[in-house]
Amino acid sequence: HSPHAGGLIDVVERALAKLERAMGKLDDSDGYITDLRLSLERIHREACARTRPDPAALAKRLFTIAMKTELEVFWDAPMEYRDILGETGLAAYRRLAEPEWAQVPARAERSSVLGESFRIRHLMESWARASGDLEQVVAVLSRDLSSAWNYLRVAEACAAAGAEDQALHWAELGLEAFPQRTDRRLREFAAGQYHRLGRSEDAMRQIWAVFEDQPTETSYQRLKEHARRIGAEEPWRERAIAHLRAVIERTGTGSHSTLVEIFLAEGDVEAAWREAQTGSCSPSLLERVADARRAQFPEESAVAFLRLASEVMADIRDGRYEQVVAWLEKARSAPGFAAELARLRTEYKVKRNFMKLLAERFPA
């Protein structure tokens, strides 16, 4: 035990207070202030571990500072100091927090306002987790059920404690409370629980809902992963592809980007190429498809690169001339290349940087 550790606690707390005051005058975009705060907290914690101050007194110091700070000093103190505080200190911390916590109303509806209760919510959650009592954790987390994600937090806490049935119960409550366009993470959690119980239809129903809400390549791959778990990957794949085509037809956007991305991920370059030719797709995807086919179909790929260069140049706003010229270089063998290059020289002659690049790569 260092004879100076006790004094060090006071020194560190004064240093944290000075850092707090200076925070408004400093730029912490590089995270330096946060790193310094974390280092000071670590020194404080180590000093407390050596000297073992009175648990109740320590709890009061930690709680008082945490309630005033704008720098999140000691925000996770109950968890980080739980071995130092012990049952006595944690009980003292709870007694200090309870009057503030009692003023926090339960929330069951979406709200864009966090309010002043965010701080005490965070501190109480840290205390509940430090207590190791699942009932307390659930009681704190369930005070705010204003979003599907908050239901998920309760469910995850139950699962982490080994209370799987309770976890599924909270997940289902969240799905019932937020049935439309709910948080995909809650649906995925529920699906995992259903798989655990062998309820494959319920699991796939949740994952399909995620895909319907966000029909992306990522959600498609997640759908296939879950379908693979029940040995039904191909039927669900076909259903997903059909759904994406229906979305394209219904919305009338003409964008086949998601299908192109899916077929590329599956290694079906020709299917991706057909989709890119059938409708529109992002320039980056068309470039990937054309590059993948370039060795086998050089002329078709050259036409695609020429199309890319012309279309992007017509709508360019950020000076990506290097990219356009790189596409033109890959388009040299395309029919009509010379005529299109001449058109670009004429139409964009006022863009000096573009003209300079063309002169370097395509000397007259």
C-alpha positions as CSV (number, residue, x, y, z in Angstrom):
1,H,0.0,0.0,0.0
2,S,1.5,3.3,-1.1
3,P,1.3,6.0,1.6
4,H,0.6,8.6,-1.1
5,A,-2.3,6.8,-2.8
6,G,-4.9,8.5,-0.5
7,G,-3.7,11.9,-1.5
8,L,-3.6,10.9,-5.1
9,I,-7.3,10.3,-5.1
10,D,-7.9,14.0,-4.2
11,V,-5.3,15.1,-6.8
12,V,-6.9,13.2,-9.6
13,E,-10.4,14.5,-8.7
14,R,-9.1,18.0,-8.8
15,A,-7.4,17.3,-12.2
16,L,-10.7,15.9,-13.5
17,A,-12.5,19.0,-12.3
18,K,-10.0,21.3,-14.2
19,L,-10.3,19.2,-17.3
20,E,-14.1,19.6,-17.0
21,R,-13.7,23.4,-16.9
22,A,-11.3,23.4,-19.8
23,M,-13.4,21.2,-22.0
24,G,-15.5,24.1,-23.3
25,K,-12.4,25.9,-24.6
26,L,-10.8,22.9,-26.2
27,D,-11.3,20.9,-29.4
28,D,-11.6,17.2,-28.7
29,S,-12.1,16.1,-32.3
30,D,-9.0,13.9,-32.0
31,G,-10.2,12.3,-28.8
32,Y,-7.3,13.6,-26.7
33,I,-9.5,15.0,-23.9
34,T,-11.4,11.7,-23.7
35,D,-8.2,9.7,-23.6
36,L,-6.9,11.9,-20.8
37,R,-10.1,11.6,-18.8
38,L,-10.0,7.8,-19.1
39,S,-6.4,7.8,-17.9
40,L,-7.2,9.9,-14.9
41,E,-10.1,7.7,-14.1
42,R,-7.9,4.6,-14.3
43,I,-5.4,6.2,-11.9
44,H,-8.2,7.1,-9.5
45,R,-9.5,3.6,-9.6
46,E,-6.1,2.1,-8.9
47,A,-5.6,4.5,-6.0
48,C,-8.9,3.5,-4.5
49,A,-8.1,-0.2,-4.9
50,R,-4.9,0.3,-2.9
51,T,-6.2,2.5,-0.1
52,R,-9.8,1.0,0.2
53,P,-11.6,4.2,1.3
54,D,-14.8,4.0,3.2
55,P,-17.3,2.4,0.7
56,A,-20.2,4.7,1.5
57,A,-18.0,7.8,1.3
58,L,-16.5,6.7,-2.0
59,A,-20.0,6.0,-3.4
60,K,-21.0,9.5,-2.5
61,R,-17.9,11.1,-4.2
62,L,-18.4,9.0,-7.4
63,F,-22.2,9.7,-7.6
64,T,-21.8,13.5,-6.8
65,I,-19.2,14.0,-9.6
66,A,-21.1,11.8,-12.1
67,M,-24.3,13.8,-11.5
68,K,-22.6,17.1,-12.3
69,T,-20.2,16.2,-15.1
70,E,-20.6,17.0,-18.7
71,L,-17.5,15.0,-19.5
72,E,-19.0,11.7,-18.4
73,V,-16.6,11.4,-15.5
74,F,-17.3,8.3,-13.4
75,W,-20.4,7.5,-15.5
76,D,-19.7,3.7,-15.2
77,A,-18.4,3.9,-11.7
78,P,-20.8,1.3,-10.2
79,M,-19.5,-1.3,-12.7
80,E,-15.9,-0.2,-12.7
81,Y,-15.6,0.2,-8.9
82,R,-17.9,-2.7,-7.9
83,D,-15.1,-4.8,-6.3
84,I,-13.9,-1.7,-4.4
85,L,-17.4,-0.5,-3.4
86,G,-18.6,-4.0,-2.4
87,E,-22.2,-4.5,-1.2
88,T,-22.0,-1.7,1.3
89,G,-20.8,0.9,-1.3
90,L,-23.3,-0.3,-3.9
91,A,-26.1,0.0,-1.4
92,A,-25.0,3.5,-0.5
93,Y,-24.8,4.4,-4.2
94,R,-28.4,3.2,-4.7
95,R,-29.7,5.2,-1.8
96,L,-28.1,8.3,-3.3
97,A,-29.6,7.6,-6.7
98,E,-33.1,6.6,-5.7
99,P,-34.5,10.1,-5.1
100,E,-33.4,11.2,-8.6
101,W,-34.6,7.9,-10.1
102,A,-38.0,8.2,-8.5
103,Q,-38.6,11.3,-10.5
104,V,-38.0,9.6,-13.9
105,P,-41.4,8.6,-15.5
106,A,-41.8,5.3,-17.3
107,R,-42.0,5.7,-21.0
108,A,-43.8,3.5,-23.4
109,E,-44.1,5.6,-26.5
110,R,-41.5,6.9,-29.0
111,S,-40.0,10.2,-28.1
112,S,-37.3,12.2,-29.8
113,V,-36.4,13.9,-26.5
114,L,-34.0,12.2,-24.2
115,G,-34.5,14.7,-21.5
116,E,-32.5,15.4,-18.4
117,S,-33.2,11.8,-17.2
118,F,-30.6,10.3,-19.5
119,R,-27.9,10.8,-16.9
120,I,-29.6,9.1,-14.0
121,R,-30.9,6.3,-16.3
122,H,-27.3,5.6,-17.3
123,L,-26.0,5.6,-13.7
124,M,-28.9,3.4,-12.5
125,E,-28.2,0.9,-15.3
126,S,-24.5,0.8,-14.3
127,W,-25.6,0.2,-10.7
128,A,-28.1,-2.5,-11.6
129,R,-25.5,-4.4,-13.7
130,A,-23.0,-4.1,-10.9
131,S,-25.4,-5.6,-8.5
132,G,-25.5,-8.8,-10.5
133,D,-29.3,-9.0,-9.9
134,L,-31.1,-9.6,-13.2
135,E,-34.4,-8.4,-11.6
136,Q,-32.9,-5.1,-10.9
137,V,-31.4,-4.8,-14.4
138,V,-34.8,-5.6,-15.9
139,A,-36.5,-3.1,-13.6
140,V,-34.2,-0.3,-14.6
141,L,-34.1,-1.0,-18.4
142,S,-37.9,-1.5,-18.6
143,R,-38.5,1.9,-17.2
144,D,-38.0,3.1,-20.8
145,L,-39.8,1.0,-23.4
146,S,-40.2,3.8,-25.9
147,S,-38.5,1.9,-28.7
148,A,-38.1,-1.6,-30.0
149,W,-34.4,-1.3,-29.3
150,N,-35.1,-0.7,-25.6
151,Y,-37.0,-4.0,-25.5
152,L,-34.0,-5.6,-27.2
153,R,-31.8,-4.3,-24.4
154,V,-33.9,-6.0,-21.8
155,A,-34.0,-9.2,-23.8
156,E,-30.3,-9.2,-24.3
157,A,-29.7,-8.7,-20.6
158,C,-31.9,-11.7,-19.8
159,A,-30.1,-13.8,-22.4
160,A,-26.7,-12.8,-21.0
161,A,-27.9,-14.0,-17.6
162,G,-29.0,-17.3,-19.0
163,A,-32.7,-16.5,-18.7
164,E,-33.5,-17.5,-22.3
165,D,-37.2,-17.9,-21.9
166,Q,-37.5,-14.5,-20.2
167,A,-35.4,-13.1,-23.0
168,L,-37.8,-14.3,-25.7
169,H,-40.7,-13.0,-23.6
170,W,-39.3,-9.5,-23.7
171,A,-38.5,-9.8,-27.4
172,E,-42.0,-10.8,-28.2
173,L,-43.4,-7.9,-26.1
174,G,-41.2,-5.6,-28.2
175,L,-42.5,-7.1,-31.4
176,E,-46.0,-6.7,-30.2
177,A,-45.5,-3.1,-29.2
178,F,-43.7,-2.1,-32.4
179,P,-45.2,-4.4,-35.1
180,Q,-44.4,-2.2,-38.1
181,R,-40.9,-1.5,-39.4
182,T,-39.5,-2.5,-36.0
183,D,-35.8,-2.6,-35.2
184,R,-34.2,-5.3,-37.3
185,R,-31.9,-6.2,-34.3
186,L,-35.0,-7.1,-32.3
187,R,-36.3,-9.3,-35.1
188,E,-33.0,-11.0,-35.5
189,F,-32.7,-11.6,-31.8
190,A,-36.2,-13.2,-31.7
191,A,-35.3,-15.3,-34.8
192,G,-32.3,-16.7,-33.0
193,Q,-34.5,-17.6,-30.0
194,Y,-37.0,-19.3,-32.2
195,H,-34.3,-21.3,-33.9
196,R,-33.1,-22.4,-30.4
197,L,-36.6,-23.7,-29.7
198,G,-37.0,-25.3,-33.2
199,R,-39.6,-22.9,-34.2
200,S,-38.3,-22.4,-37.7
201,E,-41.4,-20.9,-39.2
202,D,-41.5,-18.1,-36.5
203,A,-37.8,-17.5,-37.0
204,M,-38.1,-17.1,-40.8
205,R,-41.1,-14.9,-40.4
206,Q,-39.0,-12.4,-38.5
207,I,-36.1,-12.5,-40.8
208,W,-38.4,-12.1,-43.8
209,A,-39.9,-9.1,-42.2
210,V,-36.4,-7.6,-41.9
211,F,-35.8,-8.2,-45.6
212,E,-39.2,-6.7,-46.6
213,D,-38.5,-3.6,-44.5
214,Q,-34.9,-3.2,-45.9
215,P,-34.5,-5.2,-49.2
216,T,-30.8,-4.9,-49.5
217,E,-27.9,-7.3,-50.3
218,T,-27.0,-7.4,-46.6
219,S,-30.5,-8.4,-45.5
220,Y,-30.7,-10.9,-48.4
221,Q,-27.5,-12.6,-47.2
222,R,-28.9,-12.7,-43.6
223,L,-32.1,-14.2,-44.9
224,K,-30.1,-17.0,-46.7
225,E,-28.0,-17.6,-43.6
226,H,-31.2,-18.3,-41.5
227,A,-32.7,-20.3,-44.3
228,R,-29.6,-22.4,-44.4
229,R,-30.0,-23.3,-40.8
230,I,-33.2,-25.1,-41.6
231,G,-32.1,-26.6,-44.9
232,A,-34.3,-24.3,-47.0
233,E,-31.9,-21.9,-48.6
234,E,-33.0,-22.2,-52.2
235,P,-36.8,-21.7,-51.7
236,W,-36.2,-18.6,-49.6
237,R,-33.6,-17.4,-52.1
238,E,-36.1,-17.7,-55.0
239,R,-38.8,-15.9,-52.9
240,A,-36.4,-13.1,-52.1
241,I,-35.3,-12.6,-55.8
242,A,-39.0,-12.6,-56.8
243,H,-39.8,-10.0,-54.2
244,L,-37.0,-7.7,-55.3
245,R,-38.3,-7.9,-58.9
246,A,-41.8,-7.1,-57.7
247,V,-40.4,-4.1,-55.8
248,I,-38.7,-2.8,-58.9
249,E,-41.9,-3.1,-60.9
250,R,-44.1,-1.6,-58.2
251,T,-41.9,1.4,-57.5
252,G,-41.0,2.0,-61.1
253,T,-37.5,3.2,-60.1
254,G,-35.8,1.0,-62.7
255,S,-32.8,0.5,-60.3
256,H,-31.5,-3.0,-60.4
257,S,-28.5,-2.2,-58.1
258,T,-29.6,-4.6,-55.4
259,L,-30.0,-7.5,-57.8
260,V,-26.6,-6.7,-59.4
261,E,-25.0,-6.6,-56.0
262,I,-26.5,-9.9,-55.0
263,F,-25.5,-11.8,-58.2
264,L,-22.0,-10.4,-57.9
265,A,-21.8,-11.6,-54.3
266,E,-22.9,-15.1,-55.5
267,G,-20.3,-15.1,-58.2
268,D,-22.9,-15.1,-61.0
269,V,-21.3,-12.4,-63.2
270,E,-23.5,-13.0,-66.2
271,A,-26.7,-12.7,-64.1
272,A,-25.3,-9.4,-62.7
273,W,-24.5,-8.2,-66.2
274,R,-28.1,-9.0,-67.4
275,E,-29.5,-7.0,-64.6
276,A,-27.2,-4.1,-65.2
277,Q,-28.3,-4.1,-68.9
278,T,-32.0,-4.5,-68.0
279,G,-32.2,-1.5,-65.8
280,S,-30.0,1.1,-64.1
281,C,-27.5,0.4,-61.4
282,S,-24.9,2.4,-59.6
283,P,-21.7,3.4,-61.4
284,S,-19.5,1.5,-58.9
285,L,-21.5,-1.7,-59.5
286,L,-21.5,-1.4,-63.3
287,E,-17.7,-0.9,-63.1
288,R,-17.4,-4.1,-61.1
289,V,-19.5,-6.1,-63.5
290,A,-17.6,-4.7,-66.6
291,D,-14.3,-5.4,-65.0
292,A,-15.3,-9.0,-64.2
293,R,-16.3,-9.6,-67.8
294,R,-13.5,-7.6,-69.4
295,A,-11.2,-10.6,-70.2
296,Q,-14.0,-12.7,-71.8
297,F,-16.1,-10.0,-73.4
298,P,-13.7,-7.0,-74.0
299,E,-16.0,-5.1,-76.4
300,E,-19.1,-5.3,-74.3
301,S,-17.1,-4.2,-71.3
302,A,-15.6,-1.3,-73.3
303,V,-19.1,-0.2,-74.2
304,A,-20.1,-0.2,-70.5
305,F,-17.1,1.8,-69.5
306,L,-17.8,4.4,-72.3
307,R,-21.4,4.6,-71.0
308,L,-20.1,5.1,-67.5
309,A,-17.8,7.9,-68.5
310,S,-20.4,9.7,-70.5
311,E,-23.2,9.4,-67.9
312,V,-21.1,10.4,-64.9
313,M,-19.4,13.3,-66.7
314,A,-22.8,14.7,-67.5
315,D,-23.7,14.9,-63.8
316,I,-20.3,15.4,-62.3
317,R,-20.1,17.9,-59.5
318,D,-17.1,16.9,-57.4
319,G,-14.3,16.9,-60.0
320,R,-13.9,13.2,-60.3
321,Y,-12.2,13.6,-63.6
322,E,-9.5,11.0,-62.9
323,Q,-12.2,8.3,-62.6
324,V,-13.9,9.4,-65.8
325,V,-10.6,9.3,-67.7
326,A,-9.8,5.9,-66.2
327,W,-13.1,4.6,-67.6
328,L,-12.3,6.1,-71.0
329,E,-9.0,4.3,-71.1
330,K,-10.8,1.0,-70.6
331,A,-13.3,2.0,-73.3
332,R,-10.8,2.5,-76.1
333,S,-12.0,-0.6,-78.1
334,A,-15.7,0.4,-77.9
335,P,-17.5,1.2,-81.2
336,G,-17.9,4.9,-81.5
337,F,-15.2,5.7,-79.0
338,A,-13.4,8.3,-81.1
339,A,-16.7,10.1,-81.8
340,E,-17.7,10.1,-78.1
341,L,-14.2,11.3,-77.1
342,A,-14.5,14.2,-79.6
343,R,-17.9,15.1,-78.2
344,L,-16.6,15.2,-74.6
345,R,-13.7,17.4,-75.7
346,T,-16.2,19.8,-77.3
347,E,-18.9,19.8,-74.6
348,Y,-16.6,20.1,-71.6
349,K,-13.9,22.3,-73.1
350,V,-14.4,24.9,-70.3
351,K,-13.4,22.3,-67.7
352,R,-9.7,22.9,-67.8
353,N,-8.6,20.1,-65.4
354,F,-10.6,17.6,-67.5
355,M,-9.1,18.9,-70.7
356,K,-5.6,18.6,-69.3
357,L,-6.2,15.0,-68.3
358,L,-7.6,14.2,-71.7
359,A,-4.6,15.7,-73.4
360,E,-2.2,13.7,-71.3
361,R,-4.0,10.3,-71.7
362,F,-5.4,10.8,-75.3
363,P,-3.0,13.1,-77.2
364,A,-4.5,14.3,-80.4
